[in-house]
Amino acid sequence: MTYTVTIQLSETTFEQLKRAAELSRKPVDEIVESSLAHSLPPLLEDIPTAYQPDVYPLLEMSDAELLQEALRRFPAERWTEYEALLDRKRQAGLAAQEQTRLEALRREADILTFRKGYAAVLLKRRGYRSPSLEELSLAS
């Protein structure tokens, strides 16, 4: 199903759109649809409901804030604690307090992962390129 939408464009934007259509030998409406599809942010519905409130604020962030978010790392001391709790759980089980702590650390790691991923997608949609593995390792 397709829809028809009427929009108002400045003369400059329309001329750019018309020229892009001519150069690509595609209809103007195809250029508009493709441009919109690549510039709209990904839907939060693609993220599990429990994590949406943690990710939603990224839509309001500046490019610099998103870049900082995309480069965030899980603190080493909490990662060490998380891995130790997982090992203990596998070997002997956990006390209720330890299980609660493990679940809290996992949620924290999950939130960080979703936020980093969403920030990277938003930056890409805003025209930024993804950092190389080398650049990511230098950021740590």
C-alpha positions in Angstrom: 0.0 0.0 0.0 1.2 3.5 -0.8 0.1 6.9 0.5 0.1 10.3 -1.1 1.4 13.2 1.0 1.5 16.8 0.0 4.4 18.8 1.4 5.7 22.3 0.9 9.4 22.6 -0.1 11.6 25.7 -0.6 12.6 26.3 -4.1 16.2 25.4 -3.3 15.2 22.0 -1.8 12.9 21.3 -4.7 15.6 22.1 -7.2 18.1 19.8 -5.4 15.5 17.0 -5.3 14.7 17.4 -9.0 18.4 17.4 -9.9 19.0 14.3 -7.8 16.1 12.6 -9.5 17.5 13.5 -12.9 21.0 12.4 -12.1 19.9 9.1 -10.7 17.2 8.6 -13.4 14.6 7.9 -10.8 11.2 9.5 -10.1 11.2 12.4 -7.6 8.8 10.4 -5.3 11.3 7.5 -5.2 14.1 9.9 -4.2 11.9 11.4 -1.5 10.9 8.0 -0.1 14.4 6.7 -0.1 15.7 9.9 1.6 13.0 9.7 4.3 13.6 6.0 4.9 17.3 6.7 5.5 16.8 9.7 7.7 14.0 8.5 10.1 15.3 7.2 13.4 14.8 3.5 14.0 11.6 2.7 15.9 11.9 2.2 19.6 9.5 -0.7 19.2 12.5 -2.7 17.9 13.9 -2.5 21.4 12.4 -4.7 24.2 9.8 -2.7 26.1 11.6 -3.0 29.4 14.6 -1.0 27.9 12.7 1.6 25.9 12.5 4.2 28.7 16.3 4.0 29.0 16.9 4.4 25.3 14.2 7.0 24.5 16.2 10.0 25.8 18.9 9.4 23.1 16.4 10.8 20.5 16.9 14.3 22.1 20.7 14.1 22.3 23.1 16.2 20.3 25.6 14.6 18.0 28.4 15.1 20.6 26.3 13.4 23.3 25.4 10.5 21.0 29.1 10.0 20.2 30.0 10.0 23.9 27.2 7.5 24.5 28.3 5.2 21.6 31.8 5.1 23.0 30.8 4.4 26.7 32.2 1.2 28.2 31.0 -1.0 31.0 33.2 -0.2 34.0 35.9 -2.8 34.4 35.3 -3.4 38.1 31.6 -4.1 37.5 32.5 -6.4 34.6 34.9 -8.3 36.9 32.1 -8.6 39.6 29.6 -9.7 37.0 31.9 -12.5 35.7 32.8 -13.6 39.2 29.1 -13.9 40.1 28.4 -15.9 36.9 31.2 -18.3 37.7 29.9 -18.7 41.3 26.4 -19.3 39.9 27.6 -22.1 37.6 29.8 -23.7 40.3 27.8 -23.5 43.5 24.7 -21.3 43.0 24.1 -17.9 44.5 22.6 -16.6 47.6 19.5 -14.4 47.0 21.5 -11.2 47.5 24.1 -12.3 45.0 21.4 -13.3 42.5 19.8 -9.8 42.9 23.2 -8.2 42.3 23.9 -10.4 39.2 20.5 -9.4 37.8 21.2 -5.7 38.4 24.6 -5.9 36.7 23.1 -7.7 33.8 20.4 -5.1 33.4 23.0 -2.4 33.6 25.1 -4.1 30.9 22.0 -4.6 28.7 21.0 -1.0 29.0 24.5 0.1 28.0 24.4 -2.2 25.0 21.0 -1.0 23.8 22.0 2.7 24.3 25.4 2.2 22.5 23.7 0.5 19.6 20.9 3.0 19.3 23.4 5.9 19.6 25.5 4.4 16.8 22.4 4.0 14.5 21.2 7.6 15.2 24.7 8.9 14.4 24.8 7.0 11.2 21.4 8.3 10.2 22.8 11.8 10.9 25.6 11.2 8.5 28.4 10.0 10.7 30.5 7.0 9.8 31.0 4.2 12.2 34.4 4.2 13.9 36.8 1.5 12.9 37.9 -1.3 15.3 41.2 0.5 15.7 39.5 3.8 16.6 37.3 2.0 19.1 40.3 0.3 20.7 42.1 3.7 21.0 39.0 5.1 22.8 39.4 2.7 25.7 
